Amino acid sequence: GPSWRMVVELNKETDAYVVYPGGQSGNPGSPYYDSFLDKWAAGEYYKAWFMKRGITEGDRFAWKMEFTPR
């Protein structure tokens, strides 16, 4: 069956709850490999955070990324 679970309430302000059985890492040697497994097995969810307001026509977004040498 599906492993990713997502529940979304589509109101003016979107509320969403998510969980998947893995973690942030796909590497079995990582401490984060199975960090969400317990919640997934228990049927619990994490709140997914979105922008505070909805996107309206004409909105523009910019992303600035700066790299610094190590």
Buried (B, 14 or more C-beta within 10 A) or exposed (E): EEEEBEEEEEEEEEEBBBBBBBBEEEEEEEEEBBEBBEBBEEEEBEEBEEEEEEEEEEEEEEEEEEEEEE
